[in-house]
Amino acid sequence: MNKNKAKGIVDEAAGRTKRQAGEWTGNASTQVKGGVQEIKGKVEKAVGGLQDAAEDARHKHANENASARRP
């Protein structure tokens, strides 16, 4: 898990909590800010997932090339 994915998980959870608190208290501003933070977290998680997939592909490609060079 990379930094973006970890930060995304935290932001998504914090945003969900903030949004829910805004709903319970009737505070529209807190609700909106929480929703925005939740979406930001989801995007960060997605970016982190893409970075992980790219890194895995890079390692797989490097391993395949190393195997192909062996006699």
C-alpha positions in Angstrom: 0.0 0.0 0.0 1.4 3.4 -1.0 1.0 6.8 0.6 -1.8 7.9 -1.6 -3.9 4.8 -0.9 -3.3 5.1 2.9 -4.1 8.8 2.9 -7.2 8.1 0.8 -8.5 5.6 3.3 -8.1 8.1 6.1 -9.6 11.0 4.2 -12.6 8.9 3.1 -13.3 7.8 6.6 -12.9 11.3 8.1 -15.1 12.8 5.4 -17.8 10.2 5.9 -17.8 10.9 9.7 -17.8 14.7 9.1 -20.7 14.4 6.6 -22.7 12.2 8.9 -22.1 14.7 11.8 -23.4 17.5 9.6 -26.5 15.4 8.8 -27.2 14.7 12.4 -26.7 18.3 13.5 -28.4 19.9 10.5 -25.2 21.8 9.6 -25.1 21.9 5.8 -21.6 23.4 5.7 -20.1 20.5 7.6 -22.1 18.1 5.5 -20.7 19.5 2.3 -17.1 19.7 3.6 -17.4 16.1 4.7 -18.7 15.0 1.3 -15.9 16.8 -0.5 -13.3 15.2 1.8 -14.9 11.8 1.3 -14.7 12.1 -2.5 -11.1 13.3 -2.2 -10.3 10.2 -0.3 -11.9 8.0 -2.9 -9.9 9.6 -5.6 -6.7 9.3 -3.6 -7.4 5.6 -3.1 -8.0 5.1 -6.8 -4.7 6.9 -7.7 -2.9 4.8 -5.1 -4.4 1.6 -6.6 -3.3 2.7 -10.1 0.2 3.4 -8.8 0.3 -0.1 -7.1 -0.9 -1.8 -10.3 1.8 0.1 -12.3 4.5 -0.9 -9.9 3.4 -4.5 -9.9 3.4 -4.5 -13.7 6.9 -2.9 -13.7 8.2 -5.6 -11.4 6.5 -8.4 -13.4 8.1 -7.0 -16.6 11.5 -6.8 -15.0 11.3 -10.4 -13.7 10.2 -11.7 -17.1 13.1 -9.9 -18.8 15.6 -11.3 -16.2 14.2 -14.8 -16.8 14.4 -14.5 -20.6 18.1 -13.5 -20.4 19.2 -16.6 -18.5 20.7 -19.3 -20.7 
